[in-house]
Amino acid sequence: MIYLTGDIHGDISIRRLKTLSFIEKETLTKDDYVIILGDFGLVWRNSNEEYYWRKWLDDKPFTTLFVDGNHENHALLNEFPVEEWKGGKVHRVSDSILHLMRGQVFEIDGKKFFTMGGATSIDKHMRIDGISWWKEELPSHAEIDEGIENMMKHDNTVDYILSHTCSLRTNLKIDDMYDSRDNLIDFFEQYAETMFRYKHWYFGHFHDDLTLDEKHTVLYNAILKL
């Protein structure tokens, strides 16, 4: 089984997973997955508190997966070992916590997922470079190129897109005054929304739970079963 939820921001909202209302929660195994759609936040300072909550997740019956958001320590995250897993590349944070890296296609339980984390921090003017904000919050040209190449290998077709933010056209359905652009939004507009074929696109970032149309859903507190 695969479940999706939105940002947990480290210990701020991780307790959401403490009271999972899964009917099946007593039968979950490490072959079941909870995917967090960015702003995981438990790779920040390698503090004792972070280690506590990582251990707490490791002890759960499911495996935790996440795409990165903008509020991550990207420099620290990139220090974790890279492995091949289910057809794509991951950072293994701990025994059963995996970061689904950018521009990858994973085959999980017979379904294909394209992952592309990252987003622009609208509050970066209040943050400190290398302390509370990292320029790697947006994908590099290499990560975007790798995503295009990996999708081409799969005939530009997956079941689901998982990301932290979304395309411009989808963002305008959340905020009709939105006018910001960056290389990630441009990639989503030029490729994901135009050339990629997918059943549904799930993302976080906006701290809301909304199905915007038949193909786009933003998640925050909700825990959705695929």
C-alpha positions in Angstrom: 0.0 0.0 0.0 1.1 3.6 -0.7 0.0 6.6 1.2 0.7 10.3 0.5 0.7 13.3 2.8 2.0 16.9 2.8 4.8 18.8 4.5 5.7 17.7 8.0 8.5 20.3 8.7 10.4 18.0 11.1 9.0 17.7 14.5 6.4 20.4 13.9 3.8 18.1 12.2 5.4 14.7 12.3 2.8 13.8 15.0 0.3 13.6 12.2 1.9 10.2 11.5 1.5 9.2 15.2 -2.2 8.9 15.0 -2.6 7.4 11.5 -6.2 6.5 11.0 -5.4 3.7 8.6 -7.9 0.8 8.9 -5.0 -1.4 7.8 -2.4 0.1 10.2 -2.1 -3.1 12.2 -1.1 -5.0 9.1 1.3 -2.5 7.5 4.9 -3.8 6.7 8.1 -2.3 5.5 6.8 -3.0 2.0 4.1 -0.4 2.5 5.0 3.3 2.0 4.2 6.7 3.3 5.4 9.4 0.9 5.9 13.0 2.2 5.6 15.6 -0.5 8.5 17.9 0.5 9.6 19.9 3.6 10.5 16.7 5.4 12.6 18.7 7.7 14.3 15.9 9.6 17.6 16.5 7.8 18.4 20.0 9.2 21.2 19.9 11.8 21.6 16.2 12.7 20.4 17.2 16.1 19.5 14.7 18.8 15.9 15.6 18.3 16.1 14.8 14.6 17.8 11.5 15.4 15.0 10.7 17.8 12.3 11.2 15.2 14.2 9.4 12.5 14.5 6.4 14.9 10.8 6.8 15.6 10.0 6.5 11.9 12.4 3.6 11.5 10.5 1.8 14.2 7.1 2.2 12.4 5.8 -0.7 10.4 6.0 1.2 7.1 8.8 2.7 5.0 9.0 6.5 4.8 9.8 8.1 1.4 10.0 11.8 0.7 10.7 14.3 -2.1 12.6 17.3 -0.9 11.0 20.7 -0.4 12.5 24.2 -0.2 12.8 24.0 3.6 15.5 21.4 3.7 19.2 21.5 4.5 20.1 20.5 0.9 23.8 20.5 1.6 23.4 18.0 4.4 20.9 15.9 2.5 23.3 15.6 -0.4 25.9 14.1 2.0 23.9 10.9 2.4 24.9 7.9 0.3 23.2 7.5 -3.1 21.6 4.1 -4.0 19.6 2.6 -6.8 16.2 1.7 -5.5 13.1 0.6 -7.5 14.6 2.0 -10.7 15.7 5.4 -9.5 18.2 7.1 -7.3 17.7 7.7 -3.6 19.5 9.1 -0.6 19.3 6.6 2.2 18.8 8.7 5.3 18.3 5.7 7.6 17.2 2.1 7.4 13.7 2.8 6.2 13.8 6.6 5.4 14.6 7.3 1.7 14.8 10.6 -0.1 13.4 10.2 -3.7 15.9 12.2 -5.6 15.0 14.7 -8.3 14.3 13.7 -11.9 13.9 10.0 -11.1 11.3 7.4 -12.2 10.5 4.7 -9.6 8.4 1.6 -10.0 6.7 0.9 -6.7 3.9 -1.7 -6.4 3.4 -1.8 -10.1 3.0 1.9 -10.5 5.5 4.4 -12.0 6.3 7.7 -10.2 8.2 10.6 -11.5 9.8 12.7 -8.7 11.0 16.3 -8.8 11.5 18.0 -5.5 12.4 21.6 -4.7 10.7 25.0 -4.7 11.4 28.7 -4.2 11.3 30.0 -0.6 9.2 33.1 -0.6 10.7 33.9 2.9 14.3 33.5 1.8 14.9 37.2 2.4 14.5 36.4 6.1 16.8 33.4 6.1 20.6 33.0 6.1 22.4 31.4 3.2 23.9 28.1 4.3 22.2 28.3 7.7 18.5 28.4 7.1 18.3 28.6 3.3 20.2 26.9 0.5 20.4 27.8 -3.1 20.0 24.1 -4.0 16.3 24.5 -3.1 15.8 24.7 -6.9 17.0 21.9 -9.2 20.2 22.3 -11.1 20.2 22.1 -14.9 21.7 18.6 -14.6 18.8 17.4 -12.4 16.3 18.8 -14.8 18.1 17.3 -17.8 18.2 13.9 -16.0 14.5 14.1 -15.4 13.8 14.7 -19.1 16.1 11.8 -20.0 14.6 9.4 -17.5 11.1 10.3 -18.7 12.1 9.7 -22.3 13.3 6.2 -21.3 9.7 5.6 -20.1 8.1 7.0 -23.2 7.3 10.2 -21.2 4.6 8.2 -19.4 4.1 7.5 -15.7 1.2 6.9 -13.4 2.0 9.7 -11.0 4.1 12.8 -10.6 5.2 13.6 -7.1 6.7 17.1 -6.3 6.7 19.8 -3.7 5.4 22.6 -5.8 3.5 22.7 -9.1 3.3 24.3 -12.5 2.2 27.9 -13.1 -1.1 26.9 -14.6 -1.9 24.8 -11.5 -0.6 27.4 -9.1 -3.0 29.9 -10.6 -5.9 27.7 -9.5 -4.7 28.1 -5.9 -3.8 31.8 -6.2 -5.1 33.7 -9.3 -2.7 36.5 -8.6 0.4 34.3 -8.7 3.1 35.6 -11.0 6.4 34.1 -9.9 8.6 32.1 -12.2 11.7 30.0 -11.8 13.5 27.2 -13.6 11.5 24.5 -11.9 8.1 26.1 -12.7 9.4 26.6 -16.3 10.3 22.9 -16.5 6.9 21.9 -15.2 5.2 24.2 -17.7 7.3 23.2 -20.7 7.7 19.5 -20.1 5.5 18.0 -17.3 2.3 19.7 -18.3 2.9 19.5 -22.0 4.9 16.4 -22.9 4.6 14.1 -19.9 1.6 11.7 -19.7 0.3 10.9 -16.2 -2.8 9.9 -14.3 -2.4 12.3 -11.4 0.0 14.8 -10.0 0.3 15.2 -6.2 2.3 18.0 -4.5 2.6 19.8 -1.1 4.0 23.3 -0.3 0.8 25.2 -0.1 -0.4 24.0 3.3 -3.8 23.0 2.1 -5.8 20.0 1.0 -7.5 20.5 -2.3 -8.3 18.6 -5.4 -7.9 21.3 -8.0 -9.0 19.3 -11.1 -9.2 15.8 -12.3 -5.3 15.5 -12.4 -3.9 17.8 -9.7 -4.1 17.5 -5.9 -2.3 19.5 -3.2 -1.9 17.7 0.2 -1.0 19.0 3.6 -2.8 17.4 6.6 -4.6 14.7 4.7 -3.2 11.2 4.4 -4.3 9.8 1.0 -4.3 6.2 0.0 -3.4 5.6 -3.7 
